């Protein structure tokens, strides 16, 4: 059941008796005055009685309208009518005892029927005559102050509700604003689940109790809104019982609660519709307050009703007045619209988080000879996605590619472009292209994405065997290298032009990467802000790295994860203007004594020679237990390379935490694992490798391919 709400912007007089709706000077008002019975209105007390019109003349075109200060009906308080829009309600709130009000009858004041009537001048039989000056009722100071307090309360409450940005903050703002200034207790029910945007929920409407609040036991101080209203809240010991309130409520189709929710307007507990709706909402076994000590206010968003709020007052406190329905409607409207915005914001935040999570690596690889750590910080809580990215890509020969980039902007578009560039970089890295060639192809890809798709990028390839690193830069801040002794230096690499400019050559430099050193790649959000330029930030970063390294001593490097945290701690309150991507690489390297490398001619004797060389290397390393397995697998892979290769074959063994064997040739076609038939003479080599090796794979190079496998050392 989907409760379709009626127009929630009901006019002011819908909450008043019918006879008070006639505008000043209308013929209906004159007739109503003549036929008015000699009895007062049902609410003919000092608080609810209505004023007599200030202008008794029906000739409004020649008489000026009395000036009355208007109030903002959009804030939940009725406007004071003027001219022909006069309502007979307002003056009674301001008229003291002894003055004529709308609650008085024509019998009480006979001159009203001849001079002023009930809303306009009564014309004598002989024609129009000059109307007598009107007699204005004296304003009531108590009612004026009550209206002013109500205005201040509504303003303060709506401001507090509007401060919330998520669902819990908005609901809590409603509870804290209304308790205890407006009500002694409140219950807020919301749909479960809440519809998002234009979604049309299917199934029954279920309301879940989201939050309750009540006046504290010792309420001898003012609340936030009460302080603004100047009202001191007395300590009242009697508490509304919220414990038995139902946690869930399924709205029955065509039931009383569905009718109230569809009607949108708040109702008192003693209204016919509310008498059956409140037990359905709160539970059949719950005692519903009598009279006007409870208000049921539907919460209607932009499309549909999303919940309901119940305002309660204690028996020893004054009951709600008729104007309090307008206050409840205003609070409910602000809350419902705020909840709608919060739900939409929550969905956008979820999409942003999921997009950013999928665009960045979920976990970093663990290549041989290098340790990695990373961090990512969005630009702000309201801008969770951005164009910054980082990546670490394993390459053949135990090498690893380190990438960090920054697409201009931190929006959904920037994140989408970043994802395309990152995927392109991964594909290019798999081809084992030089760093400058990778940036060149990224530049072409950015131009294909659009004319204004620009980004900066730094691409580096680390070789743990040669202890060298090759870096190419495309307009990105230079990396910082922290040596094991505590010295930090900014690497001098060619700056280059950003990706997307087009027609620019990129240059790569090869540098030493000593064991124990740490390379820090970052985006400009870490070093540049409104308070400092980029080079000042780079110098501060270098000093921060050096200071951190000195704390851990000169004989070993600081922990990698702690180092990343220390780097981010350098950010001040005004330094978060852009998102930040950070990638740290600790170079452990592979010692030359743990590497064995040979060239083999592509001839029939190559497999036998490969077996002998592998056996000697394993004996030197004390890994004789792996001899049989290594000889078998090396023989199968080298035999396959000899069959197709035309140039010398490379064989390399690496001893790290595992034993890795790599066989390279000049044929770019990659081998595929297949199931050999019983009559086939070959095709079983890769099957043996797949069954016996810990891991294996094949990678295409610019000069051919490499087939590798790994075996556990123990």
C-alpha positions in Angstrom: 0.0 0.0 0.0 1.4 3.4 -1.0 -0.2 6.2 0.9 -0.7 9.0 -1.7 -0.6 12.3 0.2 -3.0 15.1 -0.5 -1.7 18.7 -0.9 0.4 19.3 2.2 0.3 23.1 1.7 -3.2 23.5 3.1 -4.5 27.0 3.7 -4.5 28.4 7.2 -8.3 28.4 7.6 -8.5 24.6 7.2 -7.7 24.2 10.9 -10.3 26.8 11.9 -14.1 26.8 12.1 -15.9 27.4 8.9 -17.5 30.7 9.8 -14.1 32.3 10.3 -13.1 31.9 6.6 -15.2 34.6 5.0 -13.1 37.5 3.8 -13.7 41.0 5.1 -16.4 43.0 3.1 -17.9 40.0 1.3 -21.7 39.6 1.0 -21.4 36.1 2.6 -20.0 37.8 5.7 -22.9 40.1 5.9 -25.4 37.3 5.6 -23.5 35.3 8.1 -23.6 38.2 10.6 -27.4 38.5 10.2 -27.9 34.7 10.7 -25.4 34.3 13.5 -27.0 32.6 16.4 -26.8 34.1 19.9 -24.1 31.8 21.2 -20.4 31.8 21.3 -18.0 29.6 19.4 -16.9 26.3 20.9 -13.5 27.7 21.7 -14.7 31.0 23.0 -11.9 31.3 25.6 -9.3 33.9 25.9 -6.7 31.8 23.9 -8.8 30.7 21.0 -11.4 33.5 20.5 -11.3 35.5 17.3 -11.0 39.3 16.8 -13.5 41.6 15.2 -12.4 43.1 11.9 -10.4 46.2 12.2 -12.2 47.8 9.2 -16.0 47.4 9.2 -16.5 49.1 5.8 -17.3 47.1 2.8 -16.1 49.9 0.5 -12.5 49.0 0.4 -11.7 50.9 -2.7 -12.1 54.3 -0.9 -10.9 53.4 2.6 -7.3 52.5 3.4 -6.7 49.1 4.8 -5.5 48.9 8.3 -1.8 48.1 8.4 -1.0 44.9 10.3 2.4 43.4 10.5 2.5 40.2 8.5 4.2 37.1 9.7 5.7 34.3 7.7 3.2 31.5 7.2 5.9 29.4 5.6 7.5 29.2 9.1 4.4 27.6 10.5 2.7 30.8 12.0 -0.4 32.3 10.3 -0.1 35.7 8.7 -2.1 38.5 10.2 -4.7 39.2 7.5 -5.2 42.6 6.0 -8.0 44.2 4.0 -10.3 41.9 2.2 -8.3 38.9 3.4 -9.2 39.6 7.1 -10.1 36.5 9.1 -12.2 36.9 12.2 -9.7 34.8 14.1 -6.8 37.1 14.8 -8.4 39.8 16.8 -9.8 37.6 19.5 -6.3 36.5 20.3 -5.4 40.1 20.8 -8.7 41.4 22.2 -9.0 41.5 26.0 -12.2 41.0 27.9 -14.8 43.7 27.3 -14.0 44.2 23.6 -16.1 42.9 20.8 -14.6 39.8 19.1 -15.6 37.4 16.4 -16.8 35.0 19.1 -19.4 37.5 20.2 -22.8 37.5 18.5 -24.9 40.1 16.8 -27.2 39.9 19.8 -24.4 40.9 22.1 -23.6 43.9 19.9 -26.6 45.1 17.9 -24.6 47.9 16.3 -22.5 45.3 14.6 -25.4 44.3 12.4 -26.1 47.8 11.2 -22.8 49.6 11.3 -20.2 47.0 10.8 -21.9 43.6 10.5 -19.7 40.5 10.8 -17.2 41.5 8.2 -18.5 44.4 6.2 -20.7 47.5 6.3 -24.5 47.0 6.1 -26.1 49.4 3.7 -29.3 51.2 4.9 -32.4 51.2 2.7 -31.9 54.8 1.6 -28.5 54.2 0.0 -24.9 54.3 1.2 -23.8 56.4 4.0 -20.5 57.4 5.4 -19.2 54.6 7.6 -18.4 55.4 11.1 -14.7 55.1 12.2 -13.9 51.6 13.3 -13.3 50.7 16.9 -10.0 48.7 17.1 -9.7 46.1 19.8 -6.9 46.6 22.2 -4.1 44.1 21.6 -3.6 41.4 24.3 0.0 41.4 25.5 -0.1 37.7 26.5 -1.2 36.6 23.0 1.3 38.7 21.2 4.1 37.3 23.3 2.9 33.8 22.7 2.9 34.4 18.9 6.4 35.9 19.1 7.6 32.9 21.1 6.1 30.6 18.6 7.8 32.4 15.7 11.1 32.3 17.5 10.7 28.6 18.3 9.8 27.6 14.7 12.8 29.6 13.4 15.3 28.1 15.9 13.9 24.6 15.4 14.0 24.7 11.6 17.5 26.0 11.7 18.6 23.1 13.9 16.9 20.6 11.7 18.5 22.1 8.6 22.0 21.8 10.1 21.9 18.0 9.7 23.5 16.4 6.7 22.7 12.8 7.3 19.6 10.9 8.4 20.5 10.5 12.1 21.5 14.2 12.5 18.2 15.4 11.0 16.1 13.1 13.1 18.1 14.0 16.2 17.8 17.7 15.4 14.0 17.3 15.3 13.9 15.6 18.7 16.3 18.0 20.4 14.5 21.0 18.9 11.0 20.0 20.1 11.7 18.4 23.5 11.1 20.0 25.9 10.1 23.4 24.4 7.2 22.1 22.2 6.5 18.6 23.5 7.5 16.5 26.5 8.2 13.4 24.3 8.5 12.6 20.6 8.5 9.4 18.6 9.8 9.4 15.0 8.7 6.6 12.7 10.3 6.2 9.2 9.6 3.9 6.4 11.7 0.7 6.2 13.4 0.8 3.8 13.3 4.5 2.9 12.6 5.2 -0.8 15.3 6.9 -2.7 14.5 9.6 -5.2 11.9 8.5 -7.7 11.8 4.9 -6.6 8.4 3.5 -6.1 8.5 1.0 -3.2 6.8 -2.4 -3.7 5.2 -4.4 -1.0 3.5 -3.1 2.2 4.4 0.1 3.9 6.3 -0.6 7.1 7.2 2.1 9.6 10.1 1.5 12.0 10.6 3.5 15.2 13.8 5.5 14.3 14.2 7.6 17.5 12.5 8.6 20.7 13.2 11.4 23.0 11.7 12.7 26.2 12.1 15.5 28.7 14.8 14.7 31.3 13.8 14.0 34.9 15.4 17.2 36.1 14.6 19.7 33.4 15.4 22.8 35.3 17.4 24.4 32.5 16.7 25.7 29.1 17.1 23.8 25.9 18.8 25.2 22.8 15.5 26.4 21.3 14.0 27.2 24.6 16.9 29.5 25.4 16.3 31.4 22.2 12.6 31.7 23.0 13.3 33.0 26.5 11.3 30.2 28.1 12.4 28.6 31.3 11.3 25.0 31.4 10.0 23.8 34.8 10.9 20.5 36.3 7.9 18.2 35.9 8.3 14.7 37.4 5.6 12.9 35.3 7.2 11.3 32.2 5.4 10.0 29.1 5.9 6.3 28.8 7.8 5.5 25.6 8.8 1.9 26.4 5.8 0.1 25.1 5.8 1.9 21.7 5.8 -0.6 18.8 9.1 -1.0 17.0 7.5 -1.9 13.7 4.2 -1.0 12.2 2.8 -2.3 9.0 0.3 0.2 7.5 -2.9 -1.5 6.5 -4.3 -0.6 3.2 -7.4 1.5 3.7 -6.8 1.6 7.5 -7.1 4.7 9.7 -3.3 5.2 9.8 -3.2 5.1 6.0 -5.9 7.7 5.8 -4.0 10.1 8.2 -0.8 9.6 6.3 -2.5 10.3 3.0 -4.1 13.4 4.4 -0.6 14.9 5.3 -2.0 17.4 7.8 -1.2 16.9 11.5 -4.2 15.9 13.7 -4.9 15.9 17.4 -5.3 12.6 19.3 -8.9 13.3 19.8 -9.7 13.7 16.1 -11.8 10.8 14.7 -9.1 9.7 12.3 -6.4 9.8 15.0 -8.3 7.7 17.5 -7.8 4.6 15.4 -4.5 5.6 13.8 -2.5 6.1 16.9 -3.2 2.6 18.3 -2.3 1.1 15.0 1.0 3.0 15.0 2.0 2.8 18.6 0.5 -0.6 19.4 -2.9 -1.8 20.5 -1.8 -2.2 24.1 -0.4 1.3 24.4 -2.5 3.9 26.2 -3.1 6.8 23.8 -3.1 10.3 25.5 -6.6 11.9 25.7 -7.6 15.2 24.3 -5.2 17.5 22.7 -2.1 16.2 24.4 -0.8 14.3 21.4 -0.3 15.3 17.7 0.2 12.8 14.9 2.1 14.5 12.1 2.8 12.7 8.8 6.3 13.2 7.3 5.9 13.8 3.6 8.9 14.1 1.3 8.9 15.3 -2.3 7.2 12.3 -3.7 5.4 10.4 -0.9 4.9 10.0 2.8 8.1 8.7 4.4 7.1 8.4 8.1 5.3 10.0 11.0 6.1 12.0 14.2 4.1 11.8 17.4 4.4 14.8 19.8 3.2 14.1 23.4 2.6 16.3 26.4 2.2 15.3 30.0 -1.1 15.6 31.9 0.2 18.4 34.1 1.2 20.6 31.2 -1.1 22.8 29.1 -2.6 21.0 26.1 -1.7 21.8 22.5 -3.5 24.7 20.9 -5.0 24.9 17.4 -2.0 26.9 16.2 0.3 24.1 17.4 -0.9 22.1 14.5 0.7 24.6 12.2 3.9 24.4 14.1 3.9 20.6 13.9 3.2 20.8 10.2 6.2 23.1 9.7 8.5 20.9 11.7 7.3 17.8 9.9 7.8 19.4 6.5 11.3 20.6 7.2 12.2 17.2 8.7 10.8 15.2 5.8 12.5 17.3 3.1 15.8 17.1 5.1 15.4 13.3 5.3 14.8 13.2 1.5 18.0 15.1 0.9 19.9 12.9 3.4 18.8 9.7 1.7 19.8 11.1 -1.7 23.1 12.2 -0.2 23.7 8.8 1.3 23.1 7.1 -2.0 25.5 9.5 -3.7 28.1 8.9 -1.0 27.7 5.2 -1.4 28.1 5.4 -5.2 31.2 7.6 -4.7 32.7 5.2 -2.2 32.1 2.2 -4.4 33.4 3.9 -7.4 36.6 5.1 -5.7 37.1 1.6 -4.1 36.9 -0.1 -7.5 39.1 2.5 -9.2 41.9 2.0 -6.7 43.7 -1.2 -5.9 42.0 -3.2 -3.2 45.3 -4.7 -2.1 48.8 -4.2 -3.3 50.8 -7.1 -4.8 53.8 -8.5 -2.9 56.5 -8.7 -5.5 60.0 -10.1 -4.8 62.5 -7.6 -3.6 60.2 -4.7 -2.7 57.7 -3.8 0.0 54.8 -1.5 -0.7 52.4 0.7 1.3 49.8 3.2 0.1 47.3 5.8 1.3 44.4 7.7 -0.2 42.5 10.6 1.2 39.6 12.3 -0.5 39.5 16.1 -0.9 36.7 16.4 1.7 33.9 14.4 3.3 31.5 15.8 0.7 33.8 15.0 -2.2 34.8 11.4 -1.8 35.9 10.7 -5.3 38.7 12.3 -7.2 41.1 11.8 -10.1 44.2 10.7 -8.0 45.3 7.1 -8.3 48.2 4.8 -7.6 49.1 1.3 -8.7 51.8 -1.4 -8.5 52.1 -3.9 -11.4 54.3 -7.0 -11.3 56.5 -7.3 -14.4 58.6 -10.2 -15.8 62.0 -10.7 -14.3 60.8 -9.9 -10.7 60.4 -6.3 -11.6 57.6 -4.0 -10.6 56.0 -0.9 -12.1 55.1 1.9 -9.7 52.5 4.3 -11.0 50.9 7.4 -9.5 48.7 9.9 -11.4 46.3 12.8 -10.9 43.4 13.7 -13.3 42.5 17.3 -12.9 39.5 17.8 -10.6 37.9 15.7 -8.0 34.5 14.8 -9.4 32.7 11.7 -10.8 34.0 12.6 -14.2 37.6 12.8 -13.0 37.2 9.5 -11.3 35.8 7.9 -14.5 38.7 9.2 -16.6 41.1 8.1 -13.9 39.7 4.6 -14.1 40.2 4.5 -17.9 43.8 5.8 -17.7 44.6 3.3 -14.9 43.3 0.4 -17.0 45.3 1.6 -20.0 48.5 1.8 -17.9 48.0 -1.7 -16.6 47.6 -3.0 -20.2 50.7 -1.1 -21.4 52.7 -2.4 -18.4 51.7 -5.9 -19.4 53.4 -5.4 -22.7 56.6 -4.5 -20.9 57.0 -1.2 -22.7 59.6 1.3 -21.5 58.3 4.0 -19.1 58.5 6.8 -21.7 56.5 4.7 -24.2 53.8 4.0 -21.6 53.4 7.7 -21.0 53.3 8.3 -24.8 50.4 5.9 -25.2 48.6 7.3 -22.2 48.9 10.7 -23.8 47.2 9.4 -26.9 44.5 7.7 -24.9 43.7 10.9 -23.0 43.4 12.8 -26.3 40.9 10.2 -27.5 38.8 10.7 -24.3 38.3 14.4 -25.0 40.1 17.7 -25.7 40.1 18.8 -22.0 41.1 15.4 -20.4 44.4 16.2 -18.8 46.4 14.5 -16.1 49.8 14.2 -14.6 51.5 10.8 -14.2 54.8 9.3 -13.0 55.7 5.8 -14.1 58.7 4.0 -12.6 60.1 0.4 -13.1 62.2 -1.1 -10.3 64.5 -4.0 -11.0 65.5 -5.7 -7.7 68.3 -7.7 -9.4 70.1 -4.8 -11.0 69.1 -2.4 -8.1 68.1 0.2 -10.6 65.0 2.2 -11.2 63.8 3.8 -14.5 61.5 6.8 -14.1 59.5 8.8 -16.7 57.5 11.9 -15.7 54.5 13.7 -17.3 54.1 16.9 -15.4 54.0 15.3 -11.9 55.7 16.3 -8.7 59.1 14.6 -8.4 59.5 11.6 -6.1 61.5 11.7 -2.9 64.1 9.0 -2.0 64.8 8.3 1.6 68.2 6.6 2.1 68.8 4.2 5.0 71.1 6.7 6.7 68.3 9.2 7.1 69.2 11.4 4.1 66.2 12.4 2.0 66.6 13.8 -1.6 64.2 15.0 -4.2 65.0 13.0 -7.4 65.9 15.1 -10.5 63.7 13.8 -13.2 62.6 15.6 -16.3 59.2 17.3 -15.6 57.6 16.7 -19.0 54.2 17.9 -20.1 50.9 16.6 -18.6 49.1 13.7 -20.3 46.5 15.0 -22.8 48.6 17.9 -24.2 49.7 15.9 -27.2 52.8 16.1 -29.5 55.2 16.0 -26.6 58.1 13.5 -26.2 58.7 12.0 -22.7 62.1 11.3 -21.4 63.2 8.5 -18.9 66.1 8.5 -16.5 67.7 5.5 -14.8 68.9 5.9 -11.2 70.4 3.8 -8.5 67.9 2.1 -6.1 70.1 1.0 -3.1 68.8 -1.7 -0.8 67.0 -0.3 2.2 66.0 3.0 0.5 62.4 4.1 0.4 60.9 5.8 -2.7 57.8 8.0 -2.0 55.4 8.8 -4.9 52.6 11.2 -4.2 50.1 13.6 -5.8 50.2 17.4 -5.5 47.4 17.4 -2.9 50.0 16.4 -0.3 52.4 19.3 -1.0 50.3 22.1 -2.5 47.5 24.1 -0.9 46.2 27.6 -0.6 48.7 28.3 2.2 51.9 27.1 0.4 53.2 26.5 -3.1 54.2 23.2 -4.4 58.0 23.5 -4.0 57.6 24.7 -0.4 55.5 21.7 0.3 58.0 19.3 -1.4 60.8 20.8 0.8 58.6 20.3 3.9 58.0 16.7 2.9 61.7 16.1 2.4 62.4 17.5 5.9 59.6 15.4 7.4 61.0 12.2 5.9 64.5 13.0 7.2 63.3 13.8 10.7 61.3 10.6 10.8 64.2 8.5 9.7 66.5 10.0 12.3 64.1 8.9 15.1 64.5 5.3 14.1 68.3 5.4 13.8 70.8 5.3 11.0 71.2 1.5 10.8 67.7 0.7 9.6 64.7 2.3 7.9 61.5 3.4 9.6 58.5 1.0 9.3 56.7 1.6 6.0 53.2 1.9 7.3 54.2 4.2 10.1 56.1 6.3 7.6 53.0 6.9 5.5 51.1 8.0 8.6 53.8 10.4 9.5 53.8 11.9 6.1 50.0 12.5 6.2 50.4 14.1 9.7 52.2 17.0 8.1 48.9 18.2 6.7 47.4 21.1 8.6 43.8 22.3 8.9 44.0 24.4 5.7 46.0 21.9 3.6 43.2 19.7 2.3 42.3 21.4 -1.0 42.7 18.3 -3.1 42.6 14.5 -2.8 45.8 12.7 -2.0 47.3 9.5 -3.3 50.5 8.2 -1.7 52.6 5.1 -2.7 55.7 4.1 -0.7 58.2 1.4 -1.9 60.9 0.0 0.3 63.7 -1.5 -1.9 65.0 -4.7 -0.5 66.5 -6.0 -3.7 67.8 -9.4 -4.5 71.5 -10.1 -3.7 73.7 -11.1 -6.7 74.5 -14.4 -4.8 70.9 -15.3 -5.1 70.7 -15.0 -8.9 72.0 -17.4 -11.5 71.7 -16.4 -15.2 72.7 -18.2 -18.4 72.3 -18.0 -22.2 71.5 -21.1 -24.2 71.6 -21.6 -27.9 68.4 -22.9 -29.5 69.7 -26.4 -30.3 68.8 -29.9 -29.2 71.4 -30.1 -26.5 70.0 -27.0 -24.7 67.6 -28.9 -22.4 70.3 -31.2 -21.1 72.7 -28.3 -20.5 69.9 -26.4 -18.7 69.4 -29.4 -16.3 73.1 -29.5 -15.5 73.3 -25.8 -14.8 70.2 -25.8 -12.6 71.5 -28.8 -10.6 74.8 -27.0 -9.8 73.0 -23.8 -8.7 70.7 -25.8 -6.4 73.7 -27.6 -4.9 75.4 -24.2 -4.2 72.3 -22.9 -2.5 71.7 -26.0 -0.5 68.4 -26.8 -2.2 69.2 -30.4 -3.3 65.7 -31.5 -2.3 64.3 -29.5 -5.2 66.7 -30.9 -7.8 64.4 -33.6 -9.4 61.4 -31.2 -9.7 63.5 -28.3 -11.0 65.3 -30.5 -13.6 62.0 -31.9 -14.9 60.2 -28.6 -15.2 63.3 -26.7 -16.6 63.7 -29.4 -19.3 60.0 -29.1 -20.4 60.0 -25.3 -20.6 63.4 -25.1 -22.4 62.4 -27.8 -24.8 59.3 -25.8 -25.8 61.4 -22.7 -26.3 64.0 -24.5 -28.4 61.3 -25.7 -30.8 60.2 -22.2 -31.8 63.1 -19.8 -30.9 65.5 -18.4 -33.4 67.8 -16.5 -31.0 69.6 -17.4 -27.8 67.4 -18.5 -24.9 67.8 -17.0 -21.4 67.6 -19.1 -18.2 67.5 -17.5 -14.8 67.1 -18.8 -11.3 66.2 -16.6 -8.4 66.4 -17.6 -4.7 64.2 -15.5 -2.5 61.4 -16.8 -0.2 60.6 -19.1 -3.1 62.7 -20.6 -6.0 61.7 -18.9 -9.2 62.8 -20.1 -12.7 62.4 -17.9 -15.8 62.9 -19.0 -19.4 62.9 -16.3 -22.2 62.8 -16.5 -25.9 62.1 -14.3 -28.9 58.7 -15.7 -29.9 55.8 -13.5 -28.8 53.1 -16.2 -28.9 52.2 -17.3 -25.3 51.8 -21.0 -24.5 48.4 -22.2 -23.5 47.6 -25.1 -21.2 45.6 -27.8 -22.9 44.6 -31.4 -22.3 46.6 -33.8 -24.4 44.9 -36.7 -26.0 46.1 -40.3 -25.5 47.5 -40.4 -29.0 49.4 -37.1 -28.8 53.2 -37.3 -28.6 53.5 -33.9 -27.0 51.5 -31.2 -25.2 52.1 -32.5 -21.7 54.9 -30.2 -20.6 52.7 -27.3 -19.4 50.4 -29.9 -17.8 53.3 -31.1 -15.6 54.3 -27.5 -14.8 50.8 -26.7 -13.8 50.6 -29.7 -11.5 54.0 -29.4 -9.8 54.7 -25.7 -9.6 53.4 -23.4 -6.8 52.6 -20.8 -9.5 53.4 -20.3 -13.1 52.7 -17.9 -15.9 53.8 -16.4 -19.2 54.3 -12.7 -20.0 54.8 -11.1 -23.4 57.8 -8.8 -23.8 58.7 -6.3 -26.4 61.4 -8.7 -27.6 59.5 -12.0 -27.1 58.1 -13.7 -24.0 59.1 -15.1 -20.6 57.7 -18.3 -19.1 58.2 -18.7 -15.4 57.3 -20.9 -12.5 57.9 -20.9 -8.7 58.5 -23.7 -6.2 58.4 -23.6 -2.4 61.8 -23.9 -0.9 60.7 -26.2 1.9 
